[in-house]
Amino acid sequence: MTVAPIAEHTISGTVGGASALDRTGSPSHQHAGQGPLRRAPLPARYQASYTTRFVQQALEADPGRFHLLSGADVVPQVGTVVIARVSEVLNHKRVETPSSRKAILFEGALVMLAYGYRYAADQFLSEVPGSLAPCDLVAAGGLAGTVTAQHDRIDEPTRLEPIGVLADDSGPVNLGDFAPCTLTEVPAIGAPAEQIAAVLPDRPRVVAVLGTSMNSGKSTAMACLVNGLTAAGLHVNAGKATGTGAGNDPMLYIDGGAVSVRDFTDFGHPTTFRLDMAHVRALTVSLVDVLSQDDPDVIVVEIADGVYQGETAALLADPLFQSVVDGVLFAASDALGAAAGVDVLTGGGNRVLGVSGVLTSSPLATQEAREALDTRVEATFDLTRPEIAAGLLADA
């Protein structure tokens, strides 16, 4: 297949010069998903994102290895790395850098993102587009996609004009090509109980943090638990097994006192939405395995979204998950959600150690939950108290 050159102006990193868009965001030529396959040098300036941080390290180490590809024959996949121009700033007004700084977005700026699906009940449902046509910034951590549904209370997504996917001589590159962590082999779905029980036999205790949905207080409760366990004199490692790539949560775990922190992006995934179940369960076990390497006393792992979200629901019902996780801290927004969530978890074979989250901001909701539940209900910031955190762990 012939690769045609492309004019330099279409990949310029400067806002003031000629570009693939005029300053109003209107296309000045065919978009990157049209025409013959074209190769171009990297722009002089662009903003890398959190999801692409390992790719950026490779770029800095060997910039001459990489170039951009565009044209009708380029079909993005999950994890494909793209450089795009911001054509209109709407919902997301910042992008998270590799160091998790929130960089302000300006129209005309270039950003390096990864394509991926997103499931966010309070924000967007999005898919990976079938071409390099204009698309959307669907997550501030650095995710490009096409929004198919959104919450009524948020703005339209920030608009992007891709200029090309990152490639080397082997073709388009993917986040997985630069991931520092690899998957641990695990028994197949439906494997005998003795094979399941033999997985990670020497692991430390593992606590999973789940919630009713987005914004139920999972990450804050988890960081407080990490802080309380650390204050109790324990070596705590922490990670996030599923969700959408963003540095906020890992940084929060570090702030809480976690010694080692990893998430699914370390395994090359921009998100885990629409991953097949075999991969999700292997990813969860692999995260625990990686976090076990420096012999911690306890590992705390966050599972994103709510108990009814597809991948989460399947994971909770899986015997391998239940074998590797000793207990669950459940975050809820109200007493009814807490009671329903605990019923779902225990009914599926998971051990609930306690309930916390947004509901504990309200003394009345907390009292309702305590009256409705047999399990302990702890205010989020009380989890920072070593005796409470250690007491919860003792039940695991």
N, C-alpha and C positions, 0 to 999 in steps of 0.2 A: 504493500500500500504506500502510495506517495505521500510524503509529508511536506506540505507547502510552508514556506516562511510566512511570518506575519509581521506587519509593520510595527516598529518600535512604539509608536504612540499608543497602541492598545494595551500596553502593559506598563506604562509609566507610573511610578509610585508618587509623583508629585500631583497635588490637587490643582495647582494653578495652571499647569500646562495642558496640552491636548490629551484627551482621554477617551475611553470607550463610552463615556456619557458626557453630555454637556452639563453645565452647573445646575440645571433644573432637573437632572435625572433622566432626560429623554435620550433614548438610544441614538447615537450618531452614525451607526453602521449596523450590520447584522450582528446578532448576539452570538456568544461563544458556542452555542449549541447548533449553529448553522454552518453550512459550507464544508469545504474539504478539511481533512485533518491538518492542523497547523501546529508548528512548534515555535516557541518563543522563549527568550531568556527571562529569568526571574526579574520582577520589578525591583527597583533600587530601594524602595521602602514599603513596608507593609507591617501590620500588627498581627503577630502570632497570638493564638488563644490557648486557654488551658488545655483543651482536648488535644491540641496539636503540639504540646510542649516537647515531646520526645522527637518528633519530626523536626522541630526547630533546632534542637541540639544537633541533629545530623546535618542540617543545612549549615549551621555555623561551623561545623567541623570540616565539611567538604562542599562548599557552595557550588563548585564547578560540576558536581555530579548531577545536578537537578536542572530541570527546565519546566516549562508549561506546555500542556497540550490542550487544544480546543478543536471544535468541529463537530459535525453531526454524528460521527462514529464514536465519540466519547460518551459513554453511558456511565453515570455515577453509580457506585455501589456503597453500601454501608461502610463507613470508614475511609472512603476516598477523600483525599485532601484537596481542597479547592482554594484558590485565591479569588476573592470577589470584591467588587467595588460597592460601597454603601450608596444606594441611590436615593433612599428616603428614610430618615430616622423617625420611627414611630414607637412601638411598644418598648423594645430594648434600646436604651440610649447609651449603653456601655457594653463592652465586651471584656471578659475576664482574661487577663494575660497569663502566660505560663507561670508567673509567680503569684497569681490570684489577685493582682491589682485590677481595679475596675477602670479600664481605659475608656474615656469619653469618645463616642462615635461622632464623626463629622461626615456630612454628605461629601462624597468623592474619595473618602479614605479607603485604603485597601486593607482587607483582613484575611488571615489564613484560618480556615475553618475545616471541619469534617462533615461530610454528609451523614445523616442518620435519621431514624424515626424518633418521634417524641410522643409520649403519653403524659399529659399533665392536666389533671382535672380542673385546676384553677387557671390554666393558661391555654396551651395549644395541643391539638392532635395534629401530627404532621407525618408526611411520608417522604421517602427519597424520590426525587424527580427522575424522569427517564432521560433527561438531557441536561445540557448546560444552559438551559433557558433561565431567565430571571426567576429568582426564588426568594425565600424568606430567612431571616435570622430567627430561629425558633427557640434558641436557648443562649443565654449570655455566656455560658462556658465555652461556646464556639461550635454551635451546631447549625448547619444549613439544611433546609428542607422546604417542602411545600405544605403550607397550612391547609388542612381540610375541615377543621372545626376549631372553635375557640370559645372561651368563656365570655359571657355577655359584658362583664365589667372591665375587660381590658381592651386596650387599643389594638388596632390592626398591627400585624408584625412589621418590623423593620425590613425594608426591601433591599435585595441584593442583586447585583448584576455580575455573575461569574465571568472572569476573564480567562480562566483555564485551570485545569487540574494539575497538581504537582506530579512530575514524572521523572524517571531516570531512564537509562537505556533499556531497561526491561519493561517499561510501560508505566502507567499510572501507579503511584505508590499509595499505600494504605496505612492507617494507624498501626495495624497489627504487624507491619514490617519492622517497626521500631519499638515495639513493646518490650519493657525490661522483664516482664514476668510471663511465664508459660503455664498452660493448664496441667494439672495433676490428673493422671488417669484414674477414673473412678468406675465402680461397677455399673453395669448397664441398668436402665430402668427395669424393674421387675426381677432383679438379681436376688438370689437366696439371702435370707436374713444373716447367715454367718458371714457372707461376703461383705454385706453392709456394715456389720459390727466390726469388721477388721480394718475399716478405713480410719486412718490417723489414730491408731491406738494410744499413742503417747502424747496426744495433744493436751493443752491446758483446758481449763473450763472455758466454755464459750457461751456468751449471752447475746442473743439477737434482740434488736430493738425494732419494733414494728408499730404501725399506727392505723387509725381508721381511714386516713386518706392523706393527701398533701396538707401541710400546715396544721397538723395535729400536735406538733411539738416533739416529733421524733428526734431530730438532730440536737435540739437543745437538751432534751432529757438524756440523750446518750452522752453528750459532752459533760453534763453534770454528773452522770454515773461514773464516767472515766475519771473525773476530778475527785469524786468521793473515794473511789477505789485506790487512786494514787495517794490520796491523803491517808488512807489506811495502811500505807506502806507497801502496796502491791505494784509489781511491774505490769503495766497495762498496755496492750497494743490494740489498735482499733482500725476498722475499715468499713467501706461501703460496698456491698455486693451487687446491688442493682440500682437502676435509676438513670439519670441524665448527667452527663459529665459536667462537673462544676467543682471549683476549688473551695467553695465556702465550707462544705461539710468537713473535708479532711483538715482544713485549717482550724476549724472549731475543735476537732478532736485533739489536735496538737496543743491548742490553747488550754484544753482541759487537762493535759498532762500525759497524753499517750506518748509512748517512747517511739514506736514504729507505726506508721500509718500508710495504708494502701487503699486503692479502690479499683473498680473494674476498668478504669481507663489505663491502669498500669498493665492490663492484659490486652490492650489494643482495641477497646470498645468505646465508641463515643457515647452510646447508650446501650441499655439491655432490652429495651422494648422490641418485641418481635423476634428475639433470639429463641431458637428452639429449646425445649425443656432440657434435653440432654446437655446442652451447652451451659444453660443457666445453673444447673445443679453442679456441674463440673467447675464452673467459675466460683461458686460459693465455697466449695470444698477447697479449691486451689487458693482462694484468699485466706482461709483459715490456715492452710498449710504454710503459705509464705509468712504469715504473721506469727507462726509458731517457731520460726527458725532461731530466734534469740532467747528461747526458753522463758516466755512471759508467764506470769501467774494466771492471767486471765486475758481473753480476747473478747472485745465487744464489736459486734457487726451490725450495721444498719441495713435494713431491707426497705427499699423505697416504696412510695405510694401506699395504697391501702390493701387490706386483706382480700378484697374482691378483685383487685387488678389481676389480669391474666397470669403473668409470670409469677407474681407473688402467691396467688392462690394455689397454683400448681406446685410451687416450691414447698409451701407449708404442708401439703398433703404427701410429700415425698418422704419415704422412710429414711433415705440417706440424709436429708436435712435434719430430721428428728434425731438421727443417731449422732450427728456432729454437733448439734446445738443442745446445750444442757437446759436452757430456759429462756423465756421471752419476757422482756419489759415492754409493756404495751402502752402506747400514747393515744389518747382520745381527746376529742373536742368537747364532749358532754357525757353525762352519766349513761344515757341510753346507748351511745356509741361504745362506751367502755363495756357495758354489760353484753351487748351484742358481739363485740369483738372477742371478748374473753370466751363466750360460748362457742364462737367459730373456731378459735384456737384450740381450746381444750377438747371440743368435739372431734377435731381432726387429729388429736394425738399429741399436741404440743403442750409443754408445761409452762404456765404463766407464773412468773415470779412476782410481778407487781404491775400496777397501773399508775401512769403519770401523764404528763402532757398538758395541753392547753386547759383542759377542764379544771386542773388544780389551781388555776388563777382565780377561780371563783370558790369561795368557801362553801356556798350553797350547793354548787355542782359537785364539789368534793364530798360533801356530806351525803348527797344523794347516791353517789357512786359507792361510798363505804357501806351504806345501808343495803345496796342492791347486790354487792359482791362479797364473796368469801375471801378473795385475795386482797393483799395489802394495797392501799392507795397512798402514794407518796407525792407531796408537792414537788414540782420539778427541781427547784433549787435546794430542797432538803436532801436531794440525792448527793449533793456535795459534802454532806456530813459523813465522815468516815464510818460511824457506827450504823447509819442507815444503809449506805452503799454496801458495806461488808455484810450486814444482816440480810440484804436481798440476795447477795451472792451465795450466802450460806445455804439458801434454799435450793440452789441449783444442783 
